[in-house]
Amino acid sequence: VQLVESGGGLVQPGGSLRLSCQSSGFAFRDYDMAWYRQLPGKGRKFVAALTTTGGMPNYEDSVRGRFTISRDNAKSTLYLQMNNLKPDDTAVYYCHPLDSPYWGQGTQVTVSS
């Protein structure tokens, strides 16, 4: 199983980033998928989730209206469009198939002027 996150980087407050998670080695289309984020020394926290067919997106309150989760089952890829980024969004972002033990290596997002 491989989950490879990409698209992170340094961005100014108010800016945008699009994260991608390329998946392989498991039946991506059969899993609800989620994004989590983690600060140094802290546990991973839920950001957003999406069902197998791309319906019923669910967001953590602080990102609702700014982030959009989506997926392309044909490409086994999960996305997170992040707009109007804030310094509090700074973290390592991970994709995760729900109800599985699988995690990627994460991608760093830093929001700073």
C-alpha positions in Angstrom: 0.0 0.0 0.0 1.3 3.5 -0.9 -0.3 6.8 -0.2 1.8 9.7 -1.6 0.8 13.2 -0.6 2.1 16.2 -2.6 1.3 19.8 -3.2 2.3 21.3 0.1 4.6 24.3 0.5 5.0 27.8 1.8 2.2 30.2 1.1 1.2 33.7 2.4 -2.0 34.2 4.4 -5.0 34.3 2.1 -3.3 32.2 -0.5 -4.3 28.8 -1.9 -2.8 25.3 -2.3 -4.1 22.1 -3.8 -3.0 18.9 -2.1 -3.0 15.5 -3.9 -2.8 12.0 -2.6 -1.8 9.3 -5.1 -2.9 5.9 -3.9 -1.9 2.4 -4.9 -1.9 -1.2 -3.6 -5.5 -1.2 -2.3 -9.0 -0.7 -3.6 -9.2 3.1 -3.4 -12.7 3.2 -4.8 -14.0 1.0 -1.9 -12.8 3.3 0.9 -14.2 6.5 2.3 -11.2 8.9 2.3 -10.1 11.6 4.6 -7.5 14.3 5.2 -5.9 14.8 8.6 -3.3 17.3 9.8 -0.8 17.3 12.6 1.2 19.9 14.4 4.6 19.1 15.9 4.1 17.2 19.2 0.4 17.0 18.7 -1.9 14.2 17.5 -3.5 14.0 14.1 -6.7 15.9 13.7 -9.5 15.4 11.2 -9.8 18.0 8.4 -12.2 16.6 5.8 -13.7 13.3 4.6 -15.5 12.0 1.5 -17.5 8.9 0.7 -16.6 6.3 -1.9 -18.6 8.0 -4.6 -17.5 11.5 -3.7 -20.7 12.5 -2.0 -21.5 13.8 1.5 -18.3 15.8 2.2 -17.7 16.4 5.8 -15.4 19.2 7.2 -13.9 20.3 10.4 -15.6 23.6 11.5 -12.5 25.8 11.0 -12.0 24.8 7.4 -15.6 24.6 6.2 -16.2 27.1 3.4 -12.4 27.4 2.7 -11.4 23.8 1.9 -12.9 21.4 -0.7 -12.2 17.7 -0.7 -12.6 15.7 -3.9 -11.5 12.4 -5.4 -10.9 10.8 -8.8 -11.5 7.1 -8.5 -10.2 6.4 -12.0 -6.9 7.9 -10.9 -7.0 6.6 -7.3 -6.3 10.1 -6.2 -7.7 12.3 -3.4 -7.5 16.1 -3.4 -7.8 18.9 -1.0 -8.3 22.4 -2.4 -7.4 24.9 0.3 -8.3 28.6 -0.2 -8.0 31.6 2.1 -5.3 29.9 4.1 -4.5 31.1 7.6 -1.4 30.6 9.8 -3.4 28.2 11.9 -3.6 25.9 8.9 0.1 25.3 9.2 0.6 21.5 9.7 1.7 18.3 8.0 -1.3 17.0 6.0 -2.0 13.3 5.6 -4.5 11.3 3.6 -6.1 8.3 5.1 -8.5 5.6 4.0 -11.1 5.5 6.8 -11.3 2.2 8.7 -7.8 1.2 7.6 -4.4 1.2 9.1 -2.9 3.1 6.1 -1.2 6.5 6.2 1.0 8.4 3.8 4.2 10.3 4.7 2.4 13.6 4.7 3.1 16.9 3.1 4.0 20.1 4.9 1.9 23.2 4.6 3.2 26.4 6.0 1.2 29.6 6.0 3.3 32.6 6.8 4.0 36.1 5.7 
